[in-house]
Amino acid sequence: MKTIIADAAWDGRRLTRFLQKALPAAPAGQIARFLRLGRIKVDGKRGREDTVLAAGQRVDLYVEDAWFEPPERVDPFYGKIKPKLTVVYEDENLLVLDKRPGLVCHPDESEKVHTLLTYAQAYLYQKGEWKPGGFAPALCNRIDRFTGGIVMVAKTPQALHDMDAKIRNHEVEKYYLCIVHGRMPHSEGTLRHYLLKGPKKVTALRAPQPGAQEAVTYYRVVDEREGLTLCECLLGTGRTHQIRAQFAATGHPLLGDNQYGSAELARRYGRLSGQALYAYRLIFRFETDAGCLAPLNGRLLQVADVPFVRTYFPDVVIP
């Protein structure tokens, strides 16, 4: 409850106008409701819409504090975006999203609005958890445009710092599902190459070479059918296009990957929007102090659905 004494400026003016000034967050309909419920008193008597004030009268307002605060101006950019997000996990430090294939992670010269990061920032802005001007929520990891799956967004600078350290120390296990052409020679194994980055793609080499970075991927076969193999992959390193380039180098390019595989080969199995690759699971295994991320230690986060598995391996239950 709050009490306001009407000064000389309100002498002879209607109570409703006074309330519009006193309760800037309340629309006209809400003010009418307060009056109807008897939550506005003038000198101890119930206020009405036709009440006229006199200087010195006491107005008692039995309303929540939030109605006295002026409404915040809506940001013209983040306030109007309609975030299209699938939330896998969220707490006060971290937002974990399931990115759909085709959506870019970061704004660039070609796209600034329809990106995962922009949607995440708009989502947090509209929830009242973030305002432009200070630290901006940032991606802790990213995946290719036409790869789907888990991307982590730090809500605070400390969360970004802590997660970056955990990823660098290999304390976050990243699992992918992919479909490759052909039959793998073993039911499980390790792909080890040296990736040399080019203008548009990377080249997977068997031996070290100046400028090439070692790439390690552990895989196991989940199922096989009709010339395709469904594999689960665990990243040993996190290089650009790692899984795509390594499987292609072994003669088993990913289904739908026209960059590292064959468009003609992919067309035999129908049209796929992008490569059959999905970052489907994270496991947090912290061995050192995790700071604000400590509650995540031991947690497993997984997406609810991988569309290409449902299409090409309908009988497989995602492990």
Secondary structure as the mmCIF struct_conf table of DSSP 4:
data_model
#
loop_
_struct_conf.conf_type_id
_struct_conf.id
_struct_conf.beg_label_comp_id
_struct_conf.beg_label_asym_id
_struct_conf.beg_label_seq_id
_struct_conf.end_label_comp_id
_struct_conf.end_label_asym_id
_struct_conf.end_label_seq_id
STRN STRN1 LYS A 2 ILE A 5
HELX_RH_3T_P HELX_RH_3T_P1 ALA A 8 TRP A 10
TURN_TY1_P TURN_TY1_P1 ASP A 11 GLY A 12
STRN STRN2 ARG A 14 ARG A 14
HELX_RH_AL_P HELX_RH_AL_P1 LEU A 15 ALA A 22
TURN_TY1_P TURN_TY1_P2 PRO A 24 ALA A 25
BEND BEND1 ALA A 26 ALA A 26
HELX_RH_AL_P HELX_RH_AL_P2 ALA A 28 ARG A 36
TURN_TY1_P TURN_TY1_P3 LEU A 37 GLY A 38
STRN STRN3 ILE A 40 VAL A 42
TURN_TY1_P TURN_TY1_P4 ASP A 43 GLY A 44
STRN STRN4 LYS A 45 ARG A 46
TURN_TY1_P TURN_TY1_P5 GLU A 49 ASP A 50
STRN STRN5 VAL A 52 VAL A 52
TURN_TY1_P TURN_TY1_P6 ALA A 55 GLY A 56
STRN STRN6 ARG A 58 LEU A 61
BEND BEND2 VAL A 63 VAL A 63
HELX_RH_3T_P HELX_RH_3T_P2 ASP A 65 PHE A 68
BEND BEND3 GLU A 69 GLU A 69
HELX_LH_PP_P HELX_LH_PP_P1 PRO A 70 ASP A 75
TURN_TY1_P TURN_TY1_P7 PRO A 76 LYS A 80
STRN STRN7 VAL A 87 GLU A 90
BEND BEND4 GLU A 92 ASN A 93
STRN STRN8 LEU A 94 LYS A 99
HELX_LH_PP_P HELX_LH_PP_P2 ARG A 100 ARG A 100
TURN_TY1_P TURN_TY1_P8 PRO A 101 GLY A 102
STRN STRN9 VAL A 104 VAL A 104
BEND BEND5 CYS A 105 HIS A 106
BEND BEND6 GLU A 109 SER A 110
BEND BEND7 LYS A 112 HIS A 114
STRN STRN10 THR A 115 THR A 115
HELX_RH_AL_P HELX_RH_AL_P3 LEU A 116 GLN A 126
TURN_TY1_P TURN_TY1_P9 LYS A 127 GLY A 128
BEND BEND8 GLU A 129 GLU A 129
TURN_TY1_P TURN_TY1_P10 PRO A 132 GLY A 133
BEND BEND9 GLY A 134 GLY A 134
HELX_LH_PP_P HELX_LH_PP_P3 PHE A 135 PRO A 137
STRN STRN11 ALA A 138 LEU A 139
BEND BEND10 CYS A 140 CYS A 140
TURN_TY1_P TURN_TY1_P11 ARG A 145 PHE A 146
STRN STRN12 GLY A 148 ALA A 154
BEND BEND11 LYS A 155 THR A 156
HELX_RH_AL_P HELX_RH_AL_P4 PRO A 157 ARG A 168
TURN_TY1_P TURN_TY1_P12 ASN A 169 HIS A 170
STRN STRN13 VAL A 172 HIS A 181
BEND BEND12 GLY A 182 GLY A 182
BEND BEND13 PRO A 185 SER A 187
STRN STRN14 GLU A 188 LYS A 197
BEND BEND14 PRO A 199 LYS A 200
STRN STRN15 VAL A 202 LEU A 205
BEND BEND15 ARG A 206 ALA A 207
TURN_TY1_P TURN_TY1_P13 PRO A 210 GLY A 211
STRN STRN16 GLN A 213 ARG A 225
TURN_TY1_P TURN_TY1_P14 GLU A 226 GLY A 227
STRN STRN17 LEU A 228 LEU A 235
BEND BEND16 GLY A 236 THR A 237
TURN_TY1_P TURN_TY1_P15 THR A 240 HIS A 241
HELX_RH_AL_P HELX_RH_AL_P5 GLN A 242 ALA A 249
TURN_TY1_P TURN_TY1_P16 THR A 250 GLY A 251
HELX_LH_PP_P HELX_LH_PP_P4 PRO A 253 PRO A 253
STRN STRN18 LEU A 254 LEU A 254
TURN_TY1_P TURN_TY1_P17 LEU A 255 GLY A 256
TURN_TY1_P TURN_TY1_P18 ASN A 258 TYR A 260
BEND BEND17 GLY A 261 GLY A 261
HELX_RH_AL_P HELX_RH_AL_P6 ALA A 263 ARG A 267
TURN_TY1_P TURN_TY1_P19 ARG A 268 TYR A 269
BEND BEND18 SER A 273 GLY A 274
BEND BEND19 ALA A 276 ALA A 276
STRN STRN19 LEU A 277 PHE A 284
BEND BEND20 THR A 288 THR A 288
HELX_RH_3T_P HELX_RH_3T_P3 GLY A 291 LEU A 296
TURN_TY1_P TURN_TY1_P20 ASN A 297 GLY A 298
STRN STRN20 LEU A 300 GLN A 302
BEND BEND21 ALA A 304 ALA A 304
HELX_RH_AL_P HELX_RH_AL_P7 PRO A 307 TYR A 312
TURN_TY1_P TURN_TY1_P21 PRO A 314 ASP A 315
HELX_LH_PP_P HELX_LH_PP_P5 VAL A 316 ILE A 318
#
